[in-house]
Amino acid sequence: MKTLEELKKEILADGIIDASEVKEIQEVIYADGKIDQEEADFLFDLNDAVSGKENHSSWKDLFVKAISSFVLDDDDSNGEIDEDEAKYLVSQIQGDGQIDSTEMVLLKHLKDTLGNLPQSLENLIK
């Protein structure tokens, strides 16, 4: 199986994420059944690199599903976003200086799922 770095180079070669690449990303990041921080970082890096491009619609779905799983399906704070997770999300979302549509869909999905978000994340939605 490819490393995340190898996969990132291949995907970013043409600057967009197509449907077959989404499937490959999904296979790689879910190989062990859960999303870890390295995989979440990989997804944010990819998203920053392809923000504003004509990516396949399944990319946004995978990104939201995987990042939501990373912050909500963990042993420490299952079903909620703790302070460390909120800091991580703010840092990643603001890391490239903009909140793109994919990141906004993530924030809205988390808000819809949880009912409310830590204030630092709420501030990004406004």
LOKOLDO-976887 format. One record per residue (C-alpha): residue number from 1; residue in one letter; chain; x, y, z. Coordinates in pm, 1 decimal. Example, Ala and Ser with C-alpha at 12.3 -4.5 7.8 and 13.67 -1.06 7.14 Angstrom:
2
@num->1, residu->A, chaine->A, c1->1230.0, c2->-450.0, c3->780.0
@num->2, residu->S, chaine->A, c1->1367.0, c2->-106.0, c3->714.0
END
This chain:
126
@num->1, residu->M, chaine->A, c1->0.0, c2->0.0, c3->0.0
@num->2, residu->K, chaine->A, c1->116.6, c2->352.2, c3->-76.3
@num->3, residu->T, chaine->A, c1->230.4, c2->584.1, c3->197.8
@num->4, residu->L, chaine->A, c1->28.5, c2->898.9, c3->257.1
@num->5, residu->E, chaine->A, c1->314.8, c2->1106.2, c3->115.0
@num->6, residu->E, chaine->A, c1->329.3, c2->899.2, c3->-205.5
@num->7, residu->L, chaine->A, c1->-46.2, c2->922.4, c3->-242.2
@num->8, residu->K, chaine->A, c1->-41.7, c2->1298.7, c3->-184.4
@num->9, residu->K, chaine->A, c1->221.2, c2->1350.5, c3->-457.8
@num->10, residu->E, chaine->A, c1->19.3, c2->1143.9, c3->-707.2
@num->11, residu->I, chaine->A, c1->-307.5, c2->1318.4, c3->-629.7
@num->12, residu->L, chaine->A, c1->-163.7, c2->1668.0, c3->-640.4
@num->13, residu->A, chaine->A, c1->19.8, c2->1608.4, c3->-968.3
@num->14, residu->D, chaine->A, c1->-280.8, c2->1741.2, c3->-1162.2
@num->15, residu->G, chaine->A, c1->-408.6, c2->1972.9, c3->-887.2
@num->16, residu->I, chaine->A, c1->-756.2, c2->1822.3, c3->-847.5
@num->17, residu->I, chaine->A, c1->-910.3, c2->1520.8, c3->-676.6
@num->18, residu->D, chaine->A, c1->-1117.7, c2->1301.0, c3->-905.8
@num->19, residu->A, chaine->A, c1->-1356.0, c2->1015.8, c3->-817.9
@num->20, residu->S, chaine->A, c1->-1097.4, c2->738.3, c3->-850.2
@num->21, residu->E, chaine->A, c1->-858.4, c2->930.9, c3->-626.2
@num->22, residu->V, chaine->A, c1->-1130.7, c2->973.6, c3->-364.6
@num->23, residu->K, chaine->A, c1->-1179.6, c2->595.1, c3->-362.8
@num->24, residu->E, chaine->A, c1->-806.0, c2->539.2, c3->-326.4
@num->25, residu->I, chaine->A, c1->-781.3, c2->792.3, c3->-42.1
@num->26, residu->Q, chaine->A, c1->-1071.7, c2->622.3, c3->133.0
@num->27, residu->E, chaine->A, c1->-909.9, c2->278.1, c3->102.9
@num->28, residu->V, chaine->A, c1->-581.2, c2->403.9, c3->243.8
@num->29, residu->I, chaine->A, c1->-711.3, c2->611.4, c3->535.0
@num->30, residu->Y, chaine->A, c1->-968.4, c2->353.3, c3->644.0
@num->31, residu->A, chaine->A, c1->-734.3, c2->54.1, c3->606.7
@num->32, residu->D, chaine->A, c1->-725.2, c2->10.5, c3->986.2
@num->33, residu->G, chaine->A, c1->-1087.8, c2->113.7, c3->1036.2
@num->34, residu->K, chaine->A, c1->-1027.4, c2->453.8, c3->1196.5
@num->35, residu->I, chaine->A, c1->-878.8, c2->793.9, c3->1122.1
@num->36, residu->D, chaine->A, c1->-567.0, c2->896.1, c3->1315.9
@num->37, residu->Q, chaine->A, c1->-403.0, c2->1237.9, c3->1335.1
@num->38, residu->E, chaine->A, c1->-153.7, c2->1166.5, c3->1056.1
@num->39, residu->E, chaine->A, c1->-444.0, c2->1080.4, c3->825.7
@num->40, residu->A, chaine->A, c1->-642.4, c2->1386.4, c3->937.0
@num->41, residu->D, chaine->A, c1->-337.5, c2->1606.8, c3->869.5
@num->42, residu->F, chaine->A, c1->-305.5, c2->1443.1, c3->526.2
@num->43, residu->L, chaine->A, c1->-669.1, c2->1523.9, c3->446.6
@num->44, residu->F, chaine->A, c1->-632.8, c2->1887.3, c3->553.0
@num->45, residu->D, chaine->A, c1->-310.7, c2->1917.8, c3->346.8
@num->46, residu->L, chaine->A, c1->-489.7, c2->1780.2, c3->41.7
@num->47, residu->N, chaine->A, c1->-788.2, c2->2006.0, c3->95.8
@num->48, residu->D, chaine->A, c1->-570.4, c2->2315.8, c3->127.3
@num->49, residu->A, chaine->A, c1->-388.1, c2->2221.5, c3->-194.6
@num->50, residu->V, chaine->A, c1->-706.1, c2->2170.7, c3->-399.7
@num->51, residu->S, chaine->A, c1->-926.1, c2->2438.9, c3->-244.4
@num->52, residu->G, chaine->A, c1->-1133.1, c2->2619.9, c3->-505.1
@num->53, residu->K, chaine->A, c1->-1063.6, c2->2360.7, c3->-776.4
@num->54, residu->E, chaine->A, c1->-1312.8, c2->2141.7, c3->-963.5
@num->55, residu->N, chaine->A, c1->-1279.0, c2->1837.9, c3->-737.2
@num->56, residu->H, chaine->A, c1->-1519.7, c2->1546.9, c3->-755.8
@num->57, residu->S, chaine->A, c1->-1816.6, c2->1597.9, c3->-521.7
@num->58, residu->S, chaine->A, c1->-1729.0, c2->1279.4, c3->-332.8
@num->59, residu->W, chaine->A, c1->-1411.3, c2->1451.7, c3->-206.0
@num->60, residu->K, chaine->A, c1->-1612.4, c2->1688.0, c3->13.7
@num->61, residu->D, chaine->A, c1->-1819.2, c2->1395.2, c3->145.1
@num->62, residu->L, chaine->A, c1->-1511.8, c2->1190.1, c3->231.8
@num->63, residu->F, chaine->A, c1->-1335.4, c2->1486.5, c3->393.7
@num->64, residu->V, chaine->A, c1->-1634.1, c2->1569.7, c3->616.4
@num->65, residu->K, chaine->A, c1->-1694.4, c2->1205.0, c3->709.8
@num->66, residu->A, chaine->A, c1->-1328.9, c2->1131.4, c3->789.2
@num->67, residu->I, chaine->A, c1->-1252.8, c2->1448.3, c3->987.3
@num->68, residu->S, chaine->A, c1->-1580.7, c2->1413.1, c3->1178.6
@num->69, residu->S, chaine->A, c1->-1484.7, c2->1056.5, c3->1262.2
@num->70, residu->F, chaine->A, c1->-1138.5, c2->1169.9, c3->1374.5
@num->71, residu->V, chaine->A, c1->-1276.0, c2->1417.8, c3->1629.3
@num->72, residu->L, chaine->A, c1->-1595.9, c2->1239.7, c3->1733.3
@num->73, residu->D, chaine->A, c1->-1506.1, c2->868.4, c3->1731.3
@num->74, residu->D, chaine->A, c1->-1210.5, c2->873.5, c3->1967.0
@num->75, residu->D, chaine->A, c1->-1151.2, c2->710.3, c3->2304.8
@num->76, residu->D, chaine->A, c1->-1084.8, c2->1031.9, c3->2498.5
@num->77, residu->S, chaine->A, c1->-1398.0, c2->1231.5, c3->2415.5
@num->78, residu->N, chaine->A, c1->-1624.6, c2->1004.4, c3->2215.8
@num->79, residu->G, chaine->A, c1->-1918.7, c2->1191.3, c3->2066.4
@num->80, residu->E, chaine->A, c1->-1793.7, c2->1538.9, c3->2152.9
@num->81, residu->I, chaine->A, c1->-1522.1, c2->1785.7, c3->2061.3
@num->82, residu->D, chaine->A, c1->-1284.6, c2->1844.8, c3->2350.4
@num->83, residu->E, chaine->A, c1->-1056.9, c2->2147.1, c3->2389.4
@num->84, residu->D, chaine->A, c1->-758.1, c2->1983.5, c3->2216.9
@num->85, residu->E, chaine->A, c1->-973.3, c2->1876.4, c3->1922.5
@num->86, residu->A, chaine->A, c1->-1120.3, c2->2225.0, c3->1891.4
@num->87, residu->K, chaine->A, c1->-769.8, c2->2378.2, c3->1889.8
@num->88, residu->Y, chaine->A, c1->-661.4, c2->2125.1, c3->1627.4
@num->89, residu->L, chaine->A, c1->-958.7, c2->2202.0, c3->1402.4
@num->90, residu->V, chaine->A, c1->-915.4, c2->2579.4, c3->1432.7
@num->91, residu->S, chaine->A, c1->-544.8, c2->2548.6, c3->1355.0
@num->92, residu->Q, chaine->A, c1->-603.7, c2->2326.8, c3->1051.3
@num->93, residu->I, chaine->A, c1->-897.0, c2->2525.6, c3->915.5
@num->94, residu->Q, chaine->A, c1->-719.7, c2->2859.5, c3->954.2
@num->95, residu->G, chaine->A, c1->-380.2, c2->2717.7, c3->853.5
@num->96, residu->D, chaine->A, c1->-398.6, c2->2836.9, c3->493.4
@num->97, residu->G, chaine->A, c1->-553.7, c2->3172.7, c3->582.3
@num->98, residu->Q, chaine->A, c1->-901.6, c2->3095.2, c3->450.7
@num->99, residu->I, chaine->A, c1->-1205.4, c2->2888.0, c3->533.1
@num->100, residu->D, chaine->A, c1->-1304.5, c2->2714.1, c3->212.0
@num->101, residu->S, chaine->A, c1->-1640.3, c2->2562.4, c3->126.7
@num->102, residu->T, chaine->A, c1->-1531.1, c2->2209.4, c3->222.9
@num->103, residu->E, chaine->A, c1->-1416.4, c2->2325.1, c3->566.6
@num->104, residu->M, chaine->A, c1->-1740.2, c2->2520.9, c3->613.0
@num->105, residu->V, chaine->A, c1->-1943.2, c2->2209.3, c3->528.5
@num->106, residu->L, chaine->A, c1->-1738.3, c2->2024.2, c3->792.7
@num->107, residu->L, chaine->A, c1->-1812.7, c2->2289.0, c3->1056.0
@num->108, residu->K, chaine->A, c1->-2182.9, c2->2292.7, c3->975.1
@num->109, residu->H, chaine->A, c1->-2196.6, c2->1911.7, c3->979.6
@num->110, residu->L, chaine->A, c1->-2031.0, c2->1903.8, c3->1323.1
@num->111, residu->K, chaine->A, c1->-2272.2, c2->2170.0, c3->1450.5
@num->112, residu->D, chaine->A, c1->-2573.1, c2->1978.8, c3->1312.0
@num->113, residu->T, chaine->A, c1->-2444.0, c2->1655.1, c3->1464.1
@num->114, residu->L, chaine->A, c1->-2363.2, c2->1795.3, c3->1808.3
@num->115, residu->G, chaine->A, c1->-2614.8, c2->2077.5, c3->1841.4
@num->116, residu->N, chaine->A, c1->-2345.2, c2->2321.2, c3->1945.0
@num->117, residu->L, chaine->A, c1->-1970.5, c2->2360.8, c3->1909.8
@num->118, residu->P, chaine->A, c1->-1692.0, c2->2497.7, c3->2126.4
@num->119, residu->Q, chaine->A, c1->-1689.8, c2->2877.7, c3->2093.7
@num->120, residu->S, chaine->A, c1->-1362.8, c2->2878.5, c3->1895.6
@num->121, residu->L, chaine->A, c1->-1533.0, c2->2672.9, c3->1622.9
@num->122, residu->E, chaine->A, c1->-1858.9, c2->2869.2, c3->1642.2
@num->123, residu->N, chaine->A, c1->-1657.3, c2->3182.2, c3->1570.9
@num->124, residu->L, chaine->A, c1->-1541.5, c2->3033.6, c3->1239.9
@num->125, residu->I, chaine->A, c1->-1897.8, c2->2983.7, c3->1118.0
@num->126, residu->K, chaine->A, c1->-2007.7, c2->3344.2, c3->1172.6
END
